[in-house]
């Protein structure tokens, strides 16, 4: 790949910019030798541009060069003498030939060329030509800055929409995604026309850039090619090479660096927008847009400016944040620096007004996210909540969560603000939402650790003992409702009694219900659905009835089977019917029904996210809720026919699944191996044993698990199936051949052996 600099590539002591500089020098020498061997005339120059010009060559980078010449010279033969040896050496060459005027003219309408020329530097040949080209290109950039910056802004927006954000992606593109290396380049290009970066911003931007560049260099080394997407499967090896403790630490550093780049870019683009606006009629109305909101806090054209007199207010940080959020404004960067240097640290406990301001900030919803992130980047938010520090830019590294821990908490609080009318304590809802995963930054079970942290935080904020208890209970039990709703039978009275006893009061139940919705929506698209919403709503309604003094039997047994399904059970015909996203099978009661039907659904690429079973009148009713891929057409007629043949023993389900799985294995999408596990719950239900099974989601996984049950003649009473990113968590209510719970340890051990063996079996 780099035949002219193999020793540089193999030198593991060289990383980041040191590697790029060494590779650039070696490449310069190589190109200069070729240029000199070609006996180039005096009126020519070989000029590096783009990343090569910036001395940022990575192992897989293109070599972008120009052969510049005086207008009177014919250089086509010279160009061939230079380009061919470079191609023969295996270099990825980006090359152009032209006079200074020709090249600058191309840049006049071509943004990529215009930005590449800003890094132009001489490699070999005529110094004056290279300097003149650089000067004319820069002058043109400044003269056309309004046009270029406008085009640059459009390009940035399009790129961000395509590649997403480095900090929040499981496998980010280090160069093109928001907060990546290209955004840092954009800031340098903006600086060429308008000096918008402050000295402190330049320093932190350079540090962030170096972090991303180090990882990119090692990524190219590892893959042996230009590859800017940081794939999950490579992250562990790269972390070792860069001397991180583990991949989590490396990805946290990447996320933190990317957020610095993005944050710096946000501030710079606001400033450049004001500069461009001042060149037009907007300047005439600026005075109208400026007004003092409160002493020392001025709203000036969409930004909050904090004057020094405001520092006399001990609550100035919270007050300015609230003013900004409630006016859909942002905190001026100079003001953030002023606050960082001069704001008073709040006492312990906080004054009541401080707590009320904090709640007001969170209740503004989405505007609070940017404000708090600005405070966080300026070191101000951790002065309010010191326990926040370990969560900063902490990646969750799985396909289920789309945000880092800190951003997920902010998103959850914002989402919770939309649900404030569902509870009688919206203040506790948004604060609890902000803190529900605070324990993820610390060792141990995050819910348990979070309880202790929240007791400290809420006590410092000045909440009453009762409110501290509610907030800590929200943290401890924030997974209770979604886990029970999706993994337990809501028609089992033991389920409802158990939840009612755990929660204890309606106020906490309301808070947990709203938190569940906010948390799920903020987690990612696979974490909330109409199905899950319905289950949680039903669970909350049933538990509320019990907590209000109602009899649990009044709310049990009314949802499944319904009247139409009861009619099917007492008919004599076999019913196999697919409609919308539901597949219903009613047949004579025998083992293996769920397994065979699940296999057929898997054969047709359908995931099962819910299954319920009822046995009565020696007949079995099975209802599967399926999840189709985007734009996937469900061919119910074909599936119905296959199910009939499978139940009649005329379809080789296992063999067909084995053939399909060779081509349909899912890419591993979690940072840590998912070890299959089975847990037994003989407490929740009085009539069945609940087996909870967690494993990697693969084609036919429900078929495999239920085949194990068939092997042991177990009766499946009902099932709940849930996919969490790349992992499935299935809960089955089972009974033995006699219709009893399975409580014998040896029998349970055999069930576990069979299930885990079938999960790991290649079909």
N, C-alpha and C positions, 0 to 999 in steps of 0.2 A: 504493500500500500504506500509506503514512504521509502522507496529504495534509496533515495539520496540522503536519508536521515534515520536509518534504522537504529543507530545507537541512541539517538534522542528518544525515539519511540520506546525503547527498552529500558531507558533510565527511569526507574520508578521514584527516584528522589525528585524528579521534576514533575510538578503538578501545576494546574491552573495557569496563571499568567506567566510563570517561570518557564513552563513547558512551551507555551505559545511563543514566547520570545525566543527561546532556543530554536524552535522549529522554523520561525520566521527568518532568523539569521542564517540558518543552514540553507533555507530555500532561496534567500537573497543571493547567497554565494553561488548556489547551483545555477540560478538564472543568469547571474552576471557572467559566469564562465561561458555559458552557451551564447550569450549576447556578444561577448568578446570574440569567441571562436567564429561567429558569423561575420566578423569584421564589419560591423555596422558603421556607417558614415557619421560624421560629426553632427549632422542635423537631425539626429534621432535620439529617442530616450525610451527606456523601458520603465513603466510606471506602475506601481502596485496601487490598487484601489480596494474599496470594500473592506471585508474582514482582514484580508491580507495586508492592506494598507494600514489598518489599525493595529497590526501585529497581534492579531487574535487567532492565528492559525491553529485549528485543532486537527487531530489525526485524519479526520474525514472531510476537512474543509476544501472548498474549491479554491483554486489559485486564480484570482481575478487580476488581470494585467492589461495594460494598454501599450501599444507600440505607437508612440507619438512621433510625428515627423514634420519637417518643414514642407511647405506646399510645393516646392519645386522638385522634391525628391519622389522617385518611384520606389516603393519599398515592398512590393508583393513578394519578390524573391527573398528578400531579407526576412520577411515574416515567416515564410516557410522554413527557412533555416533555423528559426527560433522555436516555432510551434512544434514541428515534428519531433525533435529530440525530447521535448517536454511530454508529448503524447506517448512516445516510446518508453519514457520513464514511468508511465502509469499515472501521471498527475491529472487531476480533474481540472481542466483548464477553462476559465472564462476569459475570452480574449477579444479585443477589438483593435482596429488600426485606423488612424486618422490624424488629421491636423488638429491643432488646438481648437480652431474655430469650428471644425466639424464635430468634434467631441462635445464641446460646450453647447453646440446647437442641438445635439441629441438630448443632452441633459435639460434643455429648455422646456421640453414637453414630457420628458421621461423622469418620473420621480425617483425610480430606482437608480438610474444613472446619476441623477443630481446628488443623491445622498452618498453614493459610492465615491464620487469625486471629492467629497469633503474630507476623505481620508487619503487622498492622493499623495504619494511620496516616491521619490526617485529610487529605483533599484540599480539602474546602470544607464550610462549615456550622458546626454547633454543636461546639465543642471539647470540652465536657464529655461529650457523648454518645460521641464517639470515644474519649476517655480511659477512660470507664467500660466501654465494650465491650472495649477492650484489656485492662484490668485484670481483668475477670471471665473473659475467655477464658484469660488466663495463669494465674489462680488455679485455674481448672478443670483446666488442663493439668497443673499441679503436683499437685493433689489426686488426679487420676486417672492419675498418671504410670505406675504399674505396669501398668495396662491399656493405656494408649496406647503405652508402650514395647514391650510384648509384641506388640501389633498392628503396630507399626512394624517390628519385627524380621521378622515373617511377610511383610510387604509387601516388605521389602528382599530377602529370600531369593527370593520369587517373581519379582521384577523382575530380579534377577541371572541367574536360570535362563533367563528369556526373552530378555534382551538381551546376555548374555555379559559380557566384560571389555574395557573401553576399550583397555587397554595391549596386548592381544593380538589385536585384531580388525583385519582389513584395512580395513574400512569401519565404524568404531565409531559407536554412538549416543552423542553427547557428553553427553547429559542423563541417559538412563535406565540405561546400562550400568554395570557395577561400576567404581568409580573416577571416575564422571562427576559432573556438577554436582548431580544429585539426591542423591547420597551426601553431598556437602558440606552440602547443606541439612539432611539427616537429622542430621548432627552438631550443627548449630545448634539444631535442635529438641530433641535430647537435652540440650544444655547448658541449655535453659530449665528443666529439672527437676532435673538433676544436673550439677554442674560436674566433668566428667571429663577435659577437655582441658587439657594443660599449656601454659604460655606459649609454649614453643618450637614445640609442635605447632600452636598457633593461628597462629603466624607463617608456618610453611611451608605450612599449609593455605590461608591467604589467597593466597600466591604461586601455588600450584597452581591454585586456583580462578580466579585472574585469567588464567592461561594458557588454560584451557579456555574461559572466557568470551570472550576475544578471538577465538578461532577460531569459536565459535558465532555471534558477531555478524557476522563476515565471511561465514560460511556462509549466514546469512539474507539478507545483502545480495546475495550471489552468486546465490542461487536465487530471490530475490524472494518467498519464502514461508517459513513455519515448517518448517524441515527440519533435524533434529538429527543425521541420519546423514551422516557425513563420507565421501561417495562418493569412490572412487579418482579418477574423472575430474575432480573438482573440486580435488584436493589441490595440484596444481602452481600453479594460479591463486591459490589462497588463500595459499600460501607466499609468492608474489611480493607480494601485497597487504600481508602482515604482515612483510615485510622479512626473511624467512628466506633462507638461501643457496639452499635447494631444499626440495622436499617431504619428503625424507628427514629433514632437520633439523627441520622443523615436526612431523612425525609422531613423531620422537624426543622432542621437547618435550611433545607431547600424552601420549605413553606415560609419560614420567617424571612429569608432573603427575598423571596418573590413578593411578599407583602410589603416589604420596604420599597422595592422597585415600583410596585403598583401605587403605593401611597405617595411616594415622591412624585410620580407621574401625575396623579390626581391634582396635587397642589400646583405643579408646573403648568398643566393645561388650563387650570382656572386662571392663573396669572396671564398666560399668553392670550386667553380669551378676552381678558380685560384690556390688555395692550391693544389687541386688534379692534376691540370695541371703541377705544378712545380715539381711534383714527377716523371714526365715523360720527354720525349724528348722536350716538348714545352718550357722548361726552356732555351734550347739552342738558341731559336730564339727570345727571348723576346726583346733583344736590337734592333733587326731589326724592331720590332713593335712599338718602342717608338720614337716619333719625336715631335718637337715643332711646333705647328700650327701658333701661334702668340705669342708675348712677354708674358711669364708667363702662357701660356695655352699649355699643353703637351698632345698629344694623346698617350696613353699608353695601348696597348693591348685592344682596344675597349672602353676605358674610358678616359674622359677628366679630367686631374688633374690641378687644379688652384693653382699656386704658389703665395706666398705673394706679390711678385713684381707686379702681375697682378692687385692687389687691387688699385694701383695708377691710373688705368684707371676708370673713373667714369661710364663707360658703361660696366664694366666687367661682370655683371650679364647677360645682354642681349647678349653680345659678346660670352661668354662661352656657353650659351644656343644654339645660332646659330651654333657655331663650333661643338657642340655635335650632333645637329640634322642633319646638312649637312654631317657629317662624319659617320652617323648611329652609334653613340657612346652614352654613357651615362655619366652623371656627377658623378664623384667619391664622395662618402658620406663625406669623410674628406673635400673635396673641397666645398661641400654644406655647411658644418659647417663653413668653412673659409669665404665663401661669406656671410653667415648669420651674422657673427660677424663683418666683416670688410668692406662690400661693401657700397659704397656711395649711398644715396637716390637721385634719379633723380630730377632735378629742375622742376618747373612748369612755363612755358611750357617746354616739353622735347626738347633737341637739335634735329635737323633734323635727325642726324645720328642714334639717339636712335629709332626714329619712323621707319626709314628704316630697322634697325635690327629687330625690333618687327615684321614688315611685312614679312621679310625674314624668320623668325622663323615660322610663321604661314603658309607660302607658302611651307615649307618642307613637310607639310601634316601629315601623320601618325607618323613619328618620333617625331614631336613636342608634341604629346600627352604625351608621357612618360616624356619628358624633363620638360614640364610645370607642370605635376603632381609632379615631384621631387622638382621643385621650390616651388610648393604650400605646400607640406608636410614640407618643410624647412622654411616656412613663408616668402619666397622671392617674390612670385607672388602677394600677396596682397600689397606689397610695391610698385609694379608697377601699380596695379589697386585696390585701396582700396575698391571700390564698389563690388569687387568679393566676399568679406567675407561672406555676407548672403547667397550666393549661394553654398557655400562649403558643400558637402555631403548632399544637400537638396533633399530628396526623392520626387518623383512625385506621387507615390502610386496609379498608375492605370496601367492597362494592355497595354495601348496604348504606354506609354513611357517605354523604357527599361533601361534608365540611370538616375542617379541623375542629377540635373540641371547643375552643373559645368561640369560633364563629357559629358553631352549632348552638351554643348556649344563647348567643345574641339572636339568632334566627328563631329559636324557640320562644324567647321572651316577646319578640315582635309578633309572632303568630298568636301567642297567648293574649296579647293586647286586643286582638280582634274578637276574642271570646269573653271579654270582661263582663258582658251582660248575662252570661250563663252562671255566674257565681255571685255570692253576696260579699266576697272579699277580693275584689280585683287587684288590690295592692299586693296581697299575699300570692295571688296567682302569678303575676309577672315576676316578682322577686323569686318565688320558688322555681319558676321556669328558667330564670337566669342561672340558678345555682344547682339545678337538679343533677347535673353530671360533673359538678366541680371535683368530685373524688377521682375522676379519670386521670388527673394529673399526678396521682399519688399511688404507691404500691397498695395492693390488696383489692378486695371487692369494692368497686366504686360507689355502690349504694351505701355500704356500711361505713366506709371512710368518709363519704359525703355527709353523713349524719353528724359526725363530730365536727367537721369543718363548718357546717351550717349553724350548729349551735353557737360556735364562736363568732361567726360572721353576723348572725342575726342579733346576738347579744350585744355586739359592738355597735350595731345600727340602732340599738335602743328599743327593740321590740319587747313586748311583754312576755312573761313566761309562757302564757297560753299560746301566743302567736309563734314563739320560737318552737314550741311543740308541734304546731301545725306545719311549719316550714320544714322541720326535720322529718316529720312523717311523710311529707310530700316527696322528699328526697329518698327516704328509705323505701317507699312503696310506689315509686313512679313507674315501675314496670309491672305492678300487680294487675291492673285492669287489662292491658294488652295481652299479657301472658295468659291470664285466665280466659279471656274472651276467645282467644284463638287456639287454645290448647285444651280446654275443658268443655264438657257437655253442659250447656246452660239449662238443659232440662233435668239435670240431676240436682235434687234439693241439697245434697251435700256441698255442691259447688257454691250455691248462693249463700248458704249458712256460713261457709268458711270465709267468704269475702266479707260478709257483714260483720263477722266477729273480728276480722283483721282490721277493717277500717274503723268501725266503732261509731262513727257519727256522720250525719248527712253533709255537713259543711266540708269535711275532708273528702268525702266521696265526690262532691261537686268539683272541688279543686283538682282531684286526681283525674276526673273525667275530662275536664278542659285541658289539663296538662298532657294527658295521653294523646289527644288530638293534635295539640301544638307540637309536641315532641315528635310525633310520627311524621307530620307534614314537613317539619324542619329537617328530619333525618334524610329523606330521599323519596323518589317516586315509588319505590317498591314497598315503602313502609306504611302507606295509608291507602285504603281503597274503600269503595262503597260497601264491600263485604265486611271489612274490618270495622268500619264506622257503624254498620248495623249491629254487629256483635257487641261492640263496646256500649252502644246506646241501650241495647237490650239488657246487658248485664247491669248497667247503672240503674235502669228502671226497676229491675227485679230486686236488687239490693236495697234501693231506696224504699221500696214497699216493705221490706222486712225491717229496716231500720226505723220506719215510721210505726212499727208495731203490728204490721200485717202478718198473716200466716204464710210461710214459705210455700205451702201446698197450693195457695191461691194463684201463684204465678208460675207454677211448674206444669209442664206437660201440654201446653197449649200450642206450641209452635211446630212440632214435628212428631209424628206424621200429621199433616193437615187432613181435612175432610176428604179431599180428592185422592190423596195418597192412601188413606184408609180404604177407600173404595177399591183401589188397585190391589191392595193386599188381600181383600176378600173376594176378588174375582179369581177365575181359574186360568186365565191366559197369561202367557209370558209377555211382559211389556219391556221393550227396549226402545227408548226414545231420546233423541237429542234435540234441544231447542235453545237458541241463543247461546248462553254459556253454561247450560246445565245438561247433564246426561243422567237419565233415570233408568234404572234396571229393576224390574220386579220379576222374580222367578222363584222356583221351589227352593227351600232352604237347604243349602249344602255348603260344604267348605270350598274355599277357593274362588268364590264369586268376585270379591273385591280385587283379588290378585289378578284374575284374568281380565277383568274390565280395565283395571289400571294399566295392564300391559298393552291392551289395544289402544288406549288413549295415548300412551307413550309412543307407540308405533306411528301415530299420526302427528307427533310433535306437539302434543297438548300437555301442558303442565297442570297438575291438579292442586288447587289451593284450598279445597275443602271437600270433605266427604262425610256423609252421615249414613248410618245404617239402622234399620229397625227390623226385628224379627217377630212375626205374629202369624197365627193360623198356619204354621209350618211353611210360611212364605217369607222371603227376604226382600226388603226394600232398600236399595242403595241409591243415593243421590250424590253425584259428583259435580262440583263446581270447577270449571276449567278456565285456564288462562291462556289465551291465544297470543302469539307473537304479533307484532305490529303488521297490519294489513294482511294477516293470515286468514284465509277462507277455511271455515270448518266444514268438511264434507261429511255431514251427519249420516247420509244414506250409506256411504262406504263404511263408516265407523259402526253403524247399527248392524250391518251385515257381518262385519268382522267379529263383533261381540257375540252375535248369535252362534257363529261357527266356533268361537273360543269356548263358550259355555257348553256347546255340544261335543267338545273334545275334537274338533275338526280343524283347529288352527294352531300351528306350532308357535305359540307366543314367545317362548324363551329363545328359540332359534332365530326368529325374525328380529327380536330385540337385539340379540348379539350381533347380527349383521348390521343393523342400523347404528348401533352404538359405536362401531368402528369409525363411522363418518360424522358422528354427532356428539362427540365428547365436548363438554364445555371447557373453555379455558379457565384455569384456576384463577379466581378473582378475589383471593384473600391473602393477606400478608403472612398468615400463620397456617400451618397445616391443620385441617379440620379433622380431629380424631373422632371417629364414630363412638357414641356413648348411649347407654340406655339407663334410665332411672325409673324406679318403681314407686308408685304412689297408691297405697292401699288405704289411705285415710279419707280422701276427698269424697269418693263414691261409696255408697253402702251396697251397691249391687255389682260392681265391676272393678277390676284392677286397671289402673291407668298406667300405661307404659309410655314414657316420653323418650323419643329417639331423635338424636341430633347427628347429622352427617353431612358430607358434601353433596350438593345437589347435582345429580347426574341423570341422564336419560334412563327412565325405567326404575328409578329408585323406590317409588311406592310399590311397584310390582315386586321388587326383590324383598322388601320388608314383609309384605303380606304373604309372599310365598313361604317365608319362615313360619308364619302363623299357621298356614295351611298344613305344613309339614307336621306340626304338633297338634293339629285338630283343635285349634283355638277358635272361639267364636268372637268375631269383632262386633261389638254392640254399636259403636260409633267411632268416628275418626275426625281429627282436626289436622289439617296440613297447612303449613306456613313456610314460605320461602323468604329468607332474610339474606339478600344479596346472593352469595354463592353457597349458602348453608340452608338446609331444611330442618325444621323442628316439627316433628309429627307426634301427635298424641293419640293413642288408641285405647279405647275402653274394651277390655277383653274379658272373656269368661272361659272356663274349661269345659270339657265335654258334658259335665253334669250341670252346667249353668251357674257355677259358683265362681267367686273371686279366686285368683291364684295366690295362695299365701305360703305354700310349701317352698322353702328356700331352694331345695334341689330342683324343683320344677322351674322356678324362676331363673335359676342358673342355666338350665337347659335352653330356656327361651332366649336369654341373653346370648348364649353361644350361637344359637341358630341365626338370630337376627344379625349379629355382627359378622358372621361368616357369609351370609347372603349379601350383606352390604358390600363386602370386599370382593365378592365373586365377579369375575368377568363373564358376561353373558355371551 
